[in-house]
Amino acid sequence: MEPEKDIFEKWDGERESNSWIRNKLESIPLWWEQDGRYMYRNFKIGVVNIVYWFPIIWKDRNWDSHYIFEILKHKLKAHANYIADEDRHTRAQHDARNMRLCVKLMQLIQDEFYDSEYLDYFDYDGLLEENFDGYFAKYPLIHKRVLNGEGVFNREGRENNKQIIAMNIGNINQTRAHKLLFKIMEDNILGWWD
């Protein structure tokens, strides 16, 4: 006794017995139901996306992370605005805030804000003077970590050099910004949809 065919094998047999033109004509209602009726809308959205993305793609280069961040920032800005404007779920505003926070962190990382922040504590009026004590007071825990030997800039023989300490604080803060950005994205990105 031959085993009974499942429904897919029956359909496959029916499709093979029909002519190809009949199969195409029979698939039109299914295509229309699934994709066809949205063709105009999808075309319009595609053209709007081309216009929206054109300046970013035009300026894109395969040189370094700066351009990757530009694309991510552009996408997250658009997505945050969409999620916030539509407000379709209870966490929409929270998600939009997190996306905008990621955009701000990307901008700070691109500008190397934390790596060069210590330069704001130089006084360039006439003589070159520094006021790193204010910078150290701004980041007391990181300052303590640097004094305990953490940091990429070697302090050996320069333990009291405030500029080296400030550079290490800036480098640690820049690394923390990277980690925070990708931690926020790792924890939230799968929920950023409407």
C-alpha positions in Angstrom: 0.0 0.0 0.0 1.4 3.4 -1.1 1.7 6.1 1.7 -0.7 9.0 1.3 0.7 12.1 -0.3 0.7 15.2 1.8 -1.0 18.4 0.6 2.2 20.0 -0.8 2.9 16.9 -2.9 -0.7 17.0 -4.3 -0.4 20.7 -5.2 3.0 20.0 -6.8 1.5 17.3 -8.9 -1.4 19.6 -9.9 0.9 22.4 -10.9 3.1 20.1 -13.0 0.0 18.9 -14.9 -1.1 22.4 -15.8 0.5 24.5 -18.5 2.9 27.2 -17.5 0.6 29.9 -18.7 -2.2 28.6 -16.5 0.1 28.4 -13.5 1.1 32.1 -14.1 -2.5 33.2 -14.5 -3.6 31.3 -11.3 -0.8 33.0 -9.3 -1.9 36.6 -10.2 -4.6 36.8 -7.5 -2.2 35.6 -4.9 0.5 38.1 -6.1 -2.1 40.9 -6.0 -3.2 40.0 -2.5 0.4 39.9 -1.2 2.4 42.5 -3.1 0.6 43.9 -6.2 -1.8 46.2 -4.5 1.0 47.9 -2.6 3.1 48.5 -5.8 2.4 52.2 -6.1 3.0 52.8 -2.4 6.2 50.8 -2.4 7.4 52.7 -5.5 6.7 56.0 -3.8 8.5 55.0 -0.6 11.5 53.8 -2.7 11.8 57.1 -4.5 11.5 59.1 -1.2 14.2 56.8 0.3 16.5 57.4 -2.7 16.2 61.2 -2.3 16.6 60.9 1.5 19.7 58.7 1.4 21.4 60.3 -1.7 23.5 62.9 0.2 24.8 60.3 2.7 25.6 57.8 0.0 27.2 60.5 -2.1 29.6 61.4 0.7 30.3 57.8 1.8 33.9 56.5 1.6 35.4 53.2 2.6 38.1 54.8 4.7 37.3 54.5 8.4 34.6 54.3 11.0 33.5 57.9 10.5 31.5 57.0 7.5 30.0 54.0 9.1 28.8 56.2 12.0 27.4 58.7 9.4 25.2 56.0 7.9 24.1 54.7 11.3 23.3 58.2 12.6 21.2 58.9 9.5 19.3 55.7 9.9 18.8 56.1 13.7 17.6 59.7 13.3 15.0 58.7 10.7 13.9 55.7 12.8 13.7 57.7 16.0 11.5 60.3 14.3 9.2 57.6 12.8 8.9 55.7 16.1 8.2 58.9 18.1 5.7 60.3 15.6 3.8 57.1 15.2 3.8 56.3 18.9 2.3 52.9 18.3 3.5 51.1 21.5 4.1 52.0 25.1 7.8 52.2 24.9 7.9 54.3 21.7 9.1 57.5 23.3 11.6 55.6 25.4 13.0 53.8 22.3 13.2 57.1 20.4 15.1 58.7 23.3 17.6 55.8 23.3 18.1 56.1 19.5 18.7 59.8 19.8 21.1 59.1 22.7 23.0 56.7 20.4 23.2 59.4 17.7 24.6 61.9 20.2 27.2 59.4 21.4 28.2 58.6 17.8 28.7 62.3 17.2 30.9 62.6 20.3 32.9 59.6 19.2 33.3 60.9 15.7 34.5 64.3 17.1 36.8 62.6 19.5 35.3 64.8 22.1 36.5 63.0 25.2 40.0 62.4 23.8 40.5 66.2 23.3 38.3 67.5 26.1 41.4 68.1 28.3 42.6 70.8 25.8 39.7 73.0 27.0 41.6 73.3 30.3 44.6 75.0 28.7 44.7 78.8 28.9 46.0 80.2 25.6 46.0 83.9 26.6 49.6 85.0 26.1 51.4 82.2 27.9 50.4 78.6 27.8 49.0 77.7 31.2 47.0 74.7 32.3 44.2 74.2 34.8 43.9 70.5 34.9 42.7 70.5 38.5 39.2 71.5 37.3 39.3 68.7 34.7 40.4 66.1 37.4 37.5 67.4 39.6 35.1 66.7 36.8 36.1 63.0 36.6 37.2 62.1 40.1 36.7 58.3 39.7 38.6 58.2 36.4 41.3 60.4 37.9 41.7 57.9 40.7 41.9 55.0 38.2 44.6 56.8 36.2 46.6 57.5 39.4 46.5 53.8 40.1 48.2 53.1 36.8 45.3 52.7 34.3 45.7 54.3 30.9 47.4 53.9 27.6 49.9 56.7 28.0 52.8 55.6 30.0 53.4 57.6 33.2 56.7 55.9 34.1 59.1 58.7 35.1 56.3 61.3 34.6 54.1 60.4 37.5 53.4 64.1 38.3 52.9 65.2 34.7 49.3 66.5 34.7 49.0 66.5 30.9 49.7 62.8 30.7 47.2 62.1 33.5 44.6 64.3 31.6 45.3 62.5 28.3 44.7 59.1 30.0 41.4 60.4 31.5 40.4 61.5 28.1 41.3 58.2 26.5 39.4 56.2 29.1 36.3 58.4 28.7 36.5 58.0 24.9 36.6 54.2 25.4 33.7 54.3 27.8 31.7 56.3 25.2 32.3 53.5 22.7 31.3 50.8 25.1 28.2 52.7 26.2 27.0 53.3 22.6 27.3 49.6 21.7 25.9 48.4 25.0 22.8 50.6 24.5 22.4 49.3 20.9 23.0 45.7 22.0 20.4 45.9 24.7 17.7 47.7 22.7 18.1 47.3 18.9 15.9 44.2 18.6 13.0 46.1 20.2 13.3 49.1 17.9 10.5 48.3 15.6 6.8 49.4 15.4 
